[in-house]
Amino acid sequence: MAKLIIPLLLLFLLFVFSPSNAVSYNLVSFGARPDGRADATKPFLRAWASACQSVRPSTIHVPRGRYLMKPAVFRGPCKSRILIKIDGTILAPNNYYAIGNAGNWLLFVQVTGLSVLGGTLDARGAGFWACRNAGRNCPAGARTITFNYANNILISGLTSINSQTTHVVVNRCNNVMVQKVQILAPDQSPNTDGIHVQFSTGVTIRSSGIRTGDDCISIGPGTSNLWIDHIACGPGHGISIGSLGKDLRESGVQNVTVKNAVFTGTDNGVRIKTWARPSSGYVRGVLYENIIMKDVKNPIIIDQRYCPDNQGCSRQSSGIKINQVAYKRIRGTSATQVAVKFDCSSSNPCKGIRLHNIRLTYLNRPAQSSCTNARGTTSGFVIPSSCL
Ligand SMILES: *[C@@H]1O[C@H](CO)[C@@H](O)[C@H](O)[C@H]1NC(C)=O
């Protein structure tokens, strides 16, 4: 008898503790209905609570269909890894106040080891933009999906459309991979940035397409070791470090790589933008490499004179110290005459700018470059000829 029981027991233990034996929770079995009308918020939060309590890795499956969600906070820490597999669409309520007052629609806080795979998030932002554009009394607006204080996060194959404000926010995180995402909003929609990263380290964004009314990717204070690769950007405002230096005491931005990107019809290509105010912040160690510009208004730009409506910055200069910024193999067309513009701070000139193999044209002729308070070197061919 024991001869049989022991192998069976071993088999049983193997089954229970095998890492592939993840627990699975189906959103529909928590009471959600895929009809785009029934409120799926509570079912989703109950599924999250179960997954978060599970000592074994778990999967929350969102089947095909449309699920209406109000603002929701998915809080950690959780006991094990969680995968949210989305085959359907998560839909915001029609009334834009429902998420617009919350600031965040889908918010993940203090979660470690989360994957979000597939799915569409539709925030239905049009009503909110119309309110803003009409200058009426509107709610502040919601970001579509935000990660705060989260570590080891994978977001893959997600589509986000028509966010009220920024689509994806990575804030105070470590080790985040965003890949194969599609972000879509009309080019005139206000402040619909694609992905915003700040106070985070070890973030990778790759193989993604971003078309919005504001920055495709914006990079805020406290960002380090950021890797951006294979991005199609446009329409939109380009990939921007900044705005930085609004505050006197501010964390710097360090070690940013943007590689293999195509910008189509954007306002900017690669931009660094700082307020014309005193600040302790800095930007150092940035590499832009192998980039194609198609009809971009400001393909390469550093603007340290940002001072909208002269808000306490007129006749001041930026305290942000910009150092070691390299531009390599950047080619294509500018939609304005000045394709390379370094407008740096008079009190903190840009240092260590490097240009290598640049070819930017305007109306089939070499474009122009313009430098203020900028120092650096060139190598290879540089068209328009450098003013460094
Ligand atoms: C810079 O960031 C990359 C990731 O983007 C990382 O692999 C590399 O180690 C970082 N370099 C330094 C000096 O920290």
The ligand as an ORCA input file, in Angstrom:
! r2SCAN-3c Opt
* xyz 0 1
  C      22.262     53.130    -18.459
  O      20.980     52.589    -18.683
  C      20.990     51.321    -19.287
  C      19.548     50.931    -19.499
  O      18.929     51.864    -20.282
  C      21.725     50.323    -18.447
  O      21.770     49.082    -19.099
  C      23.119     50.822    -18.156
  O      23.754     49.957    -17.259
  C      23.052     52.208    -17.559
  N      24.397     52.729    -17.390
  C      24.859     53.131    -16.223
  C      26.261     53.646    -16.224
  O      24.198     53.077    -15.203
*
